[in-house]
């Protein structure tokens, strides 16, 4: 992507956003009736579907077993994807998701049982992990599984001496550094942090701060969506207070 | 989005990209449209949240801002650079969204085309702006036009298309009178689907798609709705040069106004690029790296070459070669090869003619296995040959009739009374094949040259001079090998018996330079004898000719001009050549011999004999003749060759012989071209020779000058069992050879008539310095004939005549470049051809 100006002198990115602006996020909860909990999220053109299923199994006696399955639809990328799941990248992503939610779910409330988190990427345009985490959080909330806090993820990069937030595929593939952070926004605790490519350590804190700020922005949107959803459901069921 | 901000409007941009493997992938990128960018103008009406520092970025002292879209900004940047126009906002993003989204709906934003804008605001204020706009627009248009070429299809597709009949293969032939627009593709002769028979019109430069005159191209036919007729108008701008040529093309075409198959070039099988003679245009600036040169042959597009010698080469004819023609280039790229010399110089013009016609200038290579004939080692007849051949040295009086000074005498005659009262007529042709063995270097060289080329003051031989001017030439007083055809005629000159005595040894008793010179000959004791023989011969010939004319042979008109050169090689005078009956006599004998040889080889080699045929002329080509004749109150019947000949005979206005001559010239023009062919390739009915009214014909009598005759000689030798038939070419090979010879023949003809050279140059030269070179012959020639021909589309007629003249002229030129005029390729031509042959031998 050499020669592509990721950030113009006027401070606009290729797609017209400023450095601190997220992509447009749209989400819905409870998209499936069969699953215990489900959610759909769009972050720009990255579209992810998540579903939760809980079951009693005698695997672990003291806490719940969190099981993840991450997959990308064959049509999610520009070129047809040959192995929707089971390749190294998906396995890694699966593992990351499991670690993330292991840390966020109050696991000791449900001994001898298992929570399955299914994540399907329908369209991929950068920030797959972030969208997956955000979708899974919504789905867990939809399922009524107690969490320490929302888990919000956001990515950031560093271009022309300024950090940019929520990078899309074009920015992701430009070879610039990429930091992915998942946080518990209220406590600003970081549950997951991953960095690709190289970044000078002087800039690390700036970029991480930007990403955490992005997570907080995401949290605002998710929280609004959850509240809207709950009030909607309550109206339907006549639980209004 | 950061919380608290208005959400941005999101859009998608679809892009198609290629991945590393060359596959196309479709990519969607999102785009956010912002409405929060301040205008920074002091005149802001919308209360933009302008920064304090940046306010005033857009000046307030103007009436309007102009926002050019990217296309306009790119193409017309020069206009926006004029200092008078201010208040231009160049947008960062693509402008079509502006056009679509902000069009006139938004307050204070008006979307105009650039032209409207300039018209409205600047037309009166800044003069010259509109001119600038127009000129840029014009140049853009030509650019767009020139880039209209399509790439060629891949070879596999072409091959498949050719097989399935979707595409047609043929040689492209650019219309001389409309070189910019029209070209025609002649379907290849062997094309089995030749049912439509007509040529395919390629209209316009983009359909021609970078094909250059002569290339073997693949054509795709356009849908029938897009077919069109050829233009009837000669393009005005070049009329000077071109009306002279116009006729040649019209002849090959169908009825002019008719719609004809139209196609476009989709691929090129073979480039026929050669070296082209070109000149610089007058106003080319010196010093620039890339220069366009104008080829002499205006069917060739201008060629872009890079040279730093523009100034030195400005007034010279140069040779350039085309290297490539890129899809996005209007002109082909080439390079400068060499300079021929200053324009107008005799040598320059001649070498230009030769280069243009791809005639080999090089002398013969050293490594040829040639016989020796020097004073130390005189060449002698081999004893072994003597036993095989029939010795005619003592029994026959053999003589040749050629103009004085002729060096390559290849045909001689003999006539004598036999004891039984019959007459024996012999035609003896130089035995070239004895020296030129098939496959030898000399043979290969001759095959490439195919023909001897004659110019007014020089000639380029087909065979090395030791053969052409010495050992193969039937010179008086020496022993030579020959191939003879001998007939026994009864007293009524009906053929009693014909034999090909094949090989004979001849001794020419005397060359009869021209009949009228005989009395001055010192060999008085033989003069009387010769004289009686010649008159006998003339009588026989008259008889033969009468029979042929009865059969429908055409007698067409020719005008011959004799060019008298001074020592400095300028043309001293042009005189109409006397037409002597002896010429007809010789011609008749040669036709007779050719005919019989054709019979013989066609009988022995039904599948691979080299013959010459002259197909029926197309009816529409007679239109000119018919209308001209009608103007004088004659009707011409063109149903058969006999009818045509008869009606031509009737077109006589007493006291005005030119009328008949003219009509005959026109008839000549209507003829199609005679050509060589291999008997295996055509059906028996196509063998005939229209002009001569003979069922079979070939060329046999000039082996020194024509390669076809050499081939026929070999075939005849094999046919009479003198040599084996092992080395003879098969049908396919022979057909290719025939094509090659036909091509070379045409070249030679066109060289002699040399229309190609810019007529204007020629005329200049002619008028400035009296007559310089062979090139100008025609011009002088033109002047000579102008009065005669004027009334009937002078130039066209003349041009045609010139075409035909070559063959005839051949020998005369040798001496003093006489020009005979027949259509070389036509019946008439054949007639005179042979007459020329006869005339050669003095």
Interface residues (C-beta under 8 A of the other chain):
Chain A: X8 X10 X12 X14 X15 X16 X17 X20 X21 X22 X23 X24 X25 X44 X45 X78 X79 X125 X168 X170 X217 X220 X221
Chain B: X1 X2 X3 X5 X7 X8 X10 X12 X17 X19 X23 X25 X26 X27 X28 X29 X30 X31 X32 X33 X34 X92
